[in-house]
Amino acid sequence: MGKKVIIEAAYGNHSNRLFQNLHFECFCKEHNIEYCNPTFRDMAYLYVNPCDCNDADSLKIIDKSNTVKKLYSLFGMIKRIRFNKKHIKEEINEKILLTALNKKTPVYVRNFHFRVPKLIGKYREEMALKYSLKREFYENSDFVKKIRELKSQGNILTGVHIRRGDYINWRGEGEKKGIYYYGDDIYEKFMESISRQLSIGGKQKHTFILFSNEETKFREKENLLISKEKWYIDQLIMSECDYLIGPPSTFSLWSCYIGKAKFYHIFDKNKDVKLQDFSDFKHWE
């Protein structure tokens, strides 16, 4: 058996899992190592050319109990690595995994803290094609057709990602708990600022597209559309926007990675955002 990396446990929801897969897949591509991600089986059907999810040998181990996998590891039949925050630097990640791959036993990996930002940048164009949403999942969406029609008419599209839900308790402590949980008024302020900047000269039409995982006070109007599509169609639409704004989230980050949108993550709700503050994809920790 040659060198091989297998993800044995998925991390997080859709976008976290996509990034978990991306970093390992790009690493394996760079070093000519066989790669399989059986945990991606429930999502792979959405994409044009995803990673291998069904290698028979890998599945035999994945489906075993954790106790059995521990015994396999103890007796040197497999190697298991859990990547933690202390491993997050690229050079540490690569060294750990390449060292483990020196032996001819498959390496089973897990967690979200394996990072190779240079490699996901190097293979971005190829991965964006591989993980393009299959046409069958959006070709009958009237909303997608409407967005693309607006784009073809010269509209500047700004996606607004209003993520709340679990963000009410995520990050921060005490009174600052949920530091990225913003009310509608905060998003409205940013949208008004962006609108003023895009309206300078009065020549370019622009439309906001709102994406949210819960009800908001916003209602559709001439230059504001609200998506009610499935999550993977939302990511497709986001990827086709010119600008994306929202709290720090891998959901919008993935959309930027596979598309051309410039993004701005709101770390400070009091900041006055400028169009030049929006940037191309870069990974944040």
Salt bridges, closest charged atoms under 4 A:
GLU8 OE1 - LYS69 NZ 3.28
GLU8 OE1 - ARG80 NH2 2.98
GLU8 OE1 - ARG110 NH1 3.78
GLU25 OE2 - LYS130 NZ 3.33
GLU30 OE1 - LYS122 NZ 2.82
GLU34 OE2 - LYS4 NZ 3.70
ASP42 OD1 - ARG17 NH2 2.59
ASP55 OD2 - LYS4 NZ 2.42
GLU94 OE1 - HIS31 NE2 2.74
GLU126 OE2 - LYS29 NZ 3.26
ASP166 OD2 - ARG163 NH2 3.10
ASP184 OD1 - ARG164 NH2 2.68
GLU188 OE1 - LYS217 NZ 2.99
GLU214 OE2 - ARG164 NE 2.82
GLU215 OE2 - ARG219 NH1 3.51
GLU240 OE2 - ARG148 NH2 2.51
ASP242 OD1 - LYS151 NZ 2.81
ASP272 OD2 - LYS274 NZ 3.29
ASP280 OD2 - ARG124 NH1 3.24
GLU285 OE1 - ARG115 NE 3.13
